[in-house]
Amino acid sequence: MTYLLRCVNCGKEYVPDRELYTCPDCLDRMGTLEVVYSLTSKTQWYRSEYPGIWAYADLLPIVKDPLPPSLYVGNTPLVRAPRIEREFGIQELWIKDDGKNPTASFKDRASVVAIAKALEYGYTDLFAASTGNAASSLAGLCAPAGLKAHIYLPETAPEAKIAQLLIYGAQVFAVRGSYDEAFDLSLREGFQKGWYCRNSAINPYLLEGKKTGTFELIRELNMRAPDIILVGVGDGTVYSSIHKAAEELAQLRLIGRIPTIIGIQSEGANAVCRTFYRGEPFTPADIQDATSLADSIAVGKPRDVIKACQWAERHNGFFLTVSDEEIGKSIVELARASGVFAEPAGAAAYAGLKRLKDEGFLNAKARVALMITGNGLKDARAAVPYLAERVIPVSVEGIREK
């Protein structure tokens, strides 16, 4: 698909180039770029002959064959949750479970597009800063493609996520600092070494891969878009991708309206929320030492904050914050009500849904979707403090009634 890159700040358009990531005039925070297509009635938005996300190749920035050597990504389960529907008094509750992707997170959608672009541009090495999911995703998808992944992450990242990186053969740099500090270090070293960047927001193509989750969601609902979509928010890229996917489908007249898209942040890492409610013109309201039980969205210096706020303003979306306790309880409650075990960042969407219920935002006809962005097994220990039950030790004779 042919496309241009447009700065979200100054509006200047650029022809794609292998070394162009952000607007040279506005720089990386304010000048993130957005992929712009020339959509027409002849655009074939879905191709059943292609597997996974490549079924949407005509709405992806891939110039060459859209089937690079990689694991199968996409077509994750869409689970209906009737127990939650009854409890919340809503018509439909759908859960898009991206924990079923190859490396168990939504980030696989972005990584496989980054790998396709790296191969297109002739790169052999890619780098990323991550709290864990983007890192394991890049490492896992680079392996079958014969590419080398270089990962920068805070040394506090969960052990399971670090182990996953090493198993896939990535070079891992554990940074004595925050995710944001790891991000800045990765840019300095990665560009100096001539590696391809897979960092959120810096690379404009990642959002394009992420929007395929929304394409799948709406297609699986027979092109009847939900009324409300909730998702956890860190850098803001996933949130923006949902808006962009819905807008493109609306431009193609495949859906009649764009859902209300609600981004959920942790109270300890709510920079996107703070930026949005300051109003236009949006300028980043960063947070020092952002912390959250949901490590995947514990971002104090979100790189896609401007884009996310612009999308929310354009389509009447908004943001909510929830506490770590709400997130922790939601991991357990969601699993027991739906069978979907979400990592904390994914469970944040359910915590946001509970907040909407408490505030009277939902009605009996509401059709709602939750984007679960990672599998709970990636950080299972996060849920343990919120379990009332404990393992019962028994002898080999078993349990005896007293």
Secondary structure, DSSP 8 states (H G I E B T S, - for coil): --EEEEETTT--EE---TT--B-TTTHHHH-BEEEEE---TT-----TTS-GGGGGGGGS---S-S--S--------EEE-HHHHHHHT-SEEEEEEGGGSTTSBTHHHHHHHHHHHHHHHT-SEEEEE-SSHHHHHHHHHHHHHT-EEEEEEETTS-HHHHHHHHHTT-EEEEESS-HHHHHHHHHHHHHHTT-EE--TTTSTHHHHHHTHHHHHHHHHTTT---SEEEEE-SSSHHHHHHHHHHHHHHHTTSSSS--EEEEEEETTS-HHHHHHHH-SS------TT---S-GGG--SS-TTHHHHHHHHHHTT-EEEEE-HHHHHHHHHHHHHHHS--B-HHHHHHHHHHHHHHHTT---TT-EEEEEE-BBGGGGGGGGGGG---------TT-----
